[in-house]
Amino acid sequence: QAQLVESGGGLVQAGGSLRLSCAASGISFSRNVMGWYRQAPGKQRELVASIMSGGTTNYADSVKGRFTISRDNAKNTVYLQMHSLKPEDTAVYYCNARLPGFSFTSWGQGTQVTVSS
């Protein structure tokens, strides 16, 4: 049974930093594309960053240069290092796993990130 558990969210002032973690179990972690999504109140869920099994990354334009996604396959964990946080980064951040070539995808429960001005 697949399970993704996010942690590391919290309250931070604008310009500050946070590091989110997503611990995965019940999946072939190293084979999965891992992603971070976020959803602000009244907004659609959007892709923030993704990382393929080989390490190739993709970022939303709004976070490029400020956020870094990484993965540690030995720990079955994906991270999102966030710097220079802005109030518009405030959202619930969700971890996602998708296995290329298969319909399977899974989501974590989300972790709240709040950036004060």
PABA-237321 format. One record per residue (C-alpha): residue in one letter; chain; x, y, z. Coordinates in Angstrom, 3 decimals. Each point is the difference from the previous one (the first is absolute). Example, Ala and Ser with C-alpha at 12.3 -4.5 7.8 and 13.67 -1.06 7.14 Angstrom:
(atom A A (12.300 -4.500 7.800))
(atom S A (1.370 3.440 -0.660))
// end
This chain:
(atom Q A (0.000 0.000 0.000))
(atom A A (1.455 3.316 -1.103))
(atom Q A (0.520 2.697 2.589))
(atom L A (1.574 3.454 -0.270))
(atom V A (0.524 2.072 3.133))
(atom E A (1.005 3.659 -0.236))
(atom S A (1.664 1.967 2.761))
(atom G A (1.893 3.230 0.527))
(atom G A (-2.703 2.565 -0.594))
(atom G A (-0.562 2.920 2.295))
(atom L A (-0.175 3.743 0.400))
(atom V A (2.853 2.117 -1.316))
(atom Q A (0.568 3.669 -0.758))
(atom A A (0.470 1.224 -3.542))
(atom G A (3.563 -0.593 -1.103))
(atom G A (0.383 -3.025 2.229))
(atom S A (0.601 -3.655 -0.791))
(atom L A (-1.652 -3.360 0.591))
(atom R A (0.854 -3.548 -0.957))
(atom L A (-2.832 -2.401 -0.733))
(atom S A (0.429 -3.754 0.111))
(atom C A (-2.116 -2.797 -1.425))
(atom A A (0.608 -3.525 1.223))
(atom A A (-1.361 -2.701 -2.285))
(atom S A (-0.869 -3.614 0.642))
(atom G A (-1.810 -2.712 -1.908))
(atom I A (1.296 1.174 -3.382))
(atom S A (3.003 -0.667 -2.207))
(atom F A (1.423 3.345 1.007))
(atom S A (3.040 0.122 -2.251))
(atom R A (-2.169 -0.625 -3.072))
(atom N A (-2.491 2.751 0.728))
(atom V A (-0.147 3.563 -1.164))
(atom M A (-0.395 1.982 3.202))
(atom G A (-1.658 3.370 0.142))
(atom W A (-1.019 2.788 2.305))
(atom Y A (-3.318 1.731 -0.591))
(atom R A (-1.688 2.771 1.912))
(atom Q A (-3.501 1.299 0.403))
(atom A A (-0.928 3.383 1.396))
(atom P A (-3.530 0.818 1.189))
(atom G A (-2.318 0.493 -2.963))
(atom K A (2.688 -1.033 -2.473))
(atom Q A (0.686 -3.062 -2.119))
(atom R A (2.666 -2.425 1.057))
(atom E A (3.177 0.779 -1.920))
(atom L A (3.292 -1.715 -0.654))
(atom V A (2.895 1.589 1.872))
(atom A A (2.866 -2.329 -0.857))
(atom S A (0.647 -3.528 -1.185))
(atom I A (2.957 -2.329 -0.188))
(atom M A (0.395 -3.074 -2.171))
(atom S A (1.672 -3.227 1.035))
(atom G A (3.193 1.081 -1.760))
(atom G A (0.079 3.359 1.759))
(atom T A (-1.377 2.304 -2.691))
(atom T A (-1.981 2.809 1.618))
(atom N A (-2.771 2.341 -1.047))
(atom Y A (-1.224 3.143 1.760))
(atom A A (-2.887 2.363 -0.274))
(atom D A (1.130 3.409 -1.216))
(atom S A (-1.219 1.565 3.224))
(atom V A (2.469 -1.973 2.125))
(atom K A (2.922 -0.425 -2.373))
(atom G A (3.221 1.133 1.623))
(atom R A (-1.496 -0.084 3.487))
(atom F A (-1.067 -3.632 0.506))
(atom T A (2.006 -3.180 -0.447))
(atom I A (-1.450 -3.496 -0.238))
(atom S A (2.178 -2.991 0.796))
(atom R A (-0.380 -3.668 0.806))
(atom D A (1.792 -2.558 2.111))
(atom N A (-0.874 -3.425 -1.349))
(atom A A (1.738 -1.746 2.899))
(atom K A (-2.413 1.720 2.374))
(atom N A (-3.044 -0.107 -2.304))
(atom T A (-0.329 3.727 0.572))
(atom V A (-0.464 3.043 -2.196))
(atom Y A (0.747 3.523 1.209))
(atom L A (-0.961 3.518 -0.921))
(atom Q A (2.435 2.642 1.205))
(atom M A (-1.675 3.399 -0.111))
(atom H A (1.891 3.286 0.262))
(atom S A (-1.043 3.631 -0.313))
(atom L A (-3.571 -0.894 0.830))
(atom K A (-2.754 2.397 -1.006))
(atom P A (-3.547 0.406 1.338))
(atom E A (-1.304 -1.380 -3.298))
(atom D A (1.747 -3.286 0.818))
(atom T A (-2.547 -0.547 2.768))
(atom A A (-1.850 -3.247 -0.728))
(atom V A (-0.415 -3.611 0.969))
(atom Y A (2.859 -1.899 -1.587))
(atom Y A (-0.606 -3.547 -1.200))
(atom C A (2.413 -2.749 -0.935))
(atom N A (-0.799 -2.065 -3.085))
(atom A A (1.380 -3.217 -1.454))
(atom R A (-0.582 -1.231 -3.536))
(atom L A (1.430 -3.064 -1.697))
(atom P A (0.688 0.564 -3.700))
(atom G A (-1.853 -2.453 -2.215))
(atom F A (-2.601 -0.742 2.649))
(atom S A (-3.223 1.664 1.041))
(atom F A (0.950 -0.068 3.685))
(atom T A (0.454 3.259 1.843))
(atom S A (-0.129 0.789 3.692))
(atom W A (-0.247 3.088 2.189))
(atom G A (1.050 0.926 3.484))
(atom Q A (-2.246 1.687 2.526))
(atom G A (1.609 3.408 -0.430))
(atom T A (1.963 2.350 2.215))
(atom Q A (-0.870 3.647 0.573))
(atom V A (2.475 2.723 -0.926))
(atom T A (-0.883 3.514 1.099))
(atom V A (2.172 2.981 -0.914))
(atom S A (-0.714 3.253 1.785))
(atom S A (0.739 3.417 -1.454))
// end
